[in-house]
Each structure stands twice: as C-alpha cells, then as structure tokens.
Amino acid sequence: MSQTRQASLRALAKINLDLRVLGKRADGYHEIRTIFQTISLADILDVEFTPARGTAIQIDGDVDIPDNLIAKAAALALDAMHATARVRFRLRKRIPMGAGLGGGSSDAAAVLLALPALAGRRLALPRLVELAAELGSDVPFFLLGGAAVAVGRGTELYPLPDWPVRRGLLIAPAVHVSTPAAYRALTPRLTTESQQNKIVSFQSQAWGELGAGAGVNDFETVVFEQFSQLARLKQRLVRLGANPAMMTGSGSALFGLFRTREQVNRARKSFADESVFPISLISRARYQRLWWRTLRLYIEDKLWPPLSRCGQGRPIV
Ligand code: C5P
C-alpha cells in the first residue's frame, strides 16, 4: 500500500507597508525596521510525500529556478525531523520574482509548515523559526502571516493587530532589482543621525492607522534613481487615489491601496499596459485558517499552526 500523502499549498506573497534601513551590521546584514503584510496573491505548490529509505527531492513546475529555496527547505525540514522521504513538488509560480514580494521565501516557509504535518511529526515553533531564518531573512514572517513588525535582519517578528480589509493593486514592472545590490547602494547614505528619526517615524507608522501618515520605503530613493519609470508609476498610483502607494521590499513591484472598489477598477484600467494584479490584505486569522484547512487531514491536535496571542485564537475549521 502506498504511503504517499499529498497536499496543495498556497504560498501567499507579502508587501512591506513600511521599510527602514538603519545601518550595516558586523555580520554583513543590515539592521532594519519593517511592517510585513500578507496579500492574496499566491504561488501554488503541490506536494507528494512518501516515506522512503533515502531522501530524493524533485521539483517540477512552470519555471526553472536555480538554487530553489523549496529544495533547501525540504532538506532542512527532513534533517531536523530525522526523516527520509521521496518528496515531489509541482510549483505553479504566480508571484513575480525579484519584485520584493517574498515569493521564494513564502514557498520555503510553506514547505517548513507542510512537511512535518505530512510526515506525521512535529517541529517546535522555535526550531521552525530557526530553520526559516537559515533559509532567508523574509522566511520566518511566513510562518506567522497577517501584519507584523520585523526588526534586526528582518527575522525578529512582533505580530500587529489586523488593519481593516483593504483592496489594492500590485504593479510588477519587468524590472529585476537585486536585493544585495540595493542594500549596497543604500549603505553609504546611512547616517547614525538619521537612525533615531527613522525609528521614531517608523513607530508612528506601526502604531497608527494604515494610510494615516505616509509609509516610507528607504529603498525607493536608490531604486527610483536607477529606474525612473518606477517613480512615475508611483505618482500615477497616487493620482488615482492610492494611499499608501509604495514600492515593496527592494522592488521592483509597487502597490497601491484604495478606499473603494470603483477606485481599484479605475486604476486597473489605467494600468492596463502593465502587469497588474488586484490584491487584498490577508489577516493573520485568515492566513492561519488557510493553513489549517490545507493540512487538517494530517494534523492530529488542534494546536496547529503555531498560534500567537495576536491571532484570533484557535483556527476555525
Ligand atoms: O537573508 P537573505 O538571503 O534573503 O538576504 C539576501 C541578501 O540581502 C543578503 O545576502 C544581504 O546582502 C542582503 N540583506 C541585508 N540585510 C538584511 C537582509 C538582507 O543586507 N536585513
């Protein structure tokens, strides 16, 4: 009898509602303050898991991604569980790559969340967070979802209460921004004097209402200098009524959040010549329910996915 277990995972994208880079650290990473938010755009990752004497990891899909984090995440998770298995993935890539949307990181976190359930084992949350941080600075956030403040290199997370549901548009121009290069361009401009101001103004963003003050993404200065078309797209979003209208991560995607459906539709028409995705913000409660529904066949107790006080309590089936 085949012991194959399967699941179809939805790995959601993120946007940064605020992103400040404070300075370069001794370990080569940068100290940041950011607000992450999960959105409705998602990759679909089908997994087939069969316990076996040796481990074999295979990834099929509509794009060939060198150095795919999915394989790395699977190997790390199996190692941590002391398990061996044949794991077959099929990736349907929907989240634009190199756009600051965390697609690769979300795929990796999805693997970390799903494999223990499929293997019938448990990995404690601190261990999961450790593995996630090893895979990349944005990966731990996708274990949590919703809205969260991230500090340090981006792996230290503090959940935020949800904002009211907002609809928006994501614009993904055909521009690829290298994250290390964007950090390198920004480093010479960082001063200790500006750090304190950034922390104060970041705090007011984290405390306040979405769109009440202008969110800031420090990468916009350096990335807009190199790709002036991105600055123009942002201005167009603002003119169409988006608030906030910003670049996400180190770019190149931009998003705008709107008050009404009519505004979204009007903006969508106006950007018909660009690669545009309608999006909505996904709360932590919805994010965790989604995971619960995806994996509930394989989860024995109800204390999963890892919940925080800041979620809505237990997942509702
Ligand atoms: O952690 P991750 O592999 O996603 O980071 C990619 C690159 O982005 C790092 O190698 C580093 O150059 C840069 N980075 C940084 N500071 C951070 C996060 C990323 O300098 N907080």
Residues whose N, C-alpha, C, O or C-beta is under 5 A from the ligand:
A	BS01	C5P	G28 Y29 H30 I32 L135 G136 S137 D138 G152 R153 G154 T179 P180 Y183
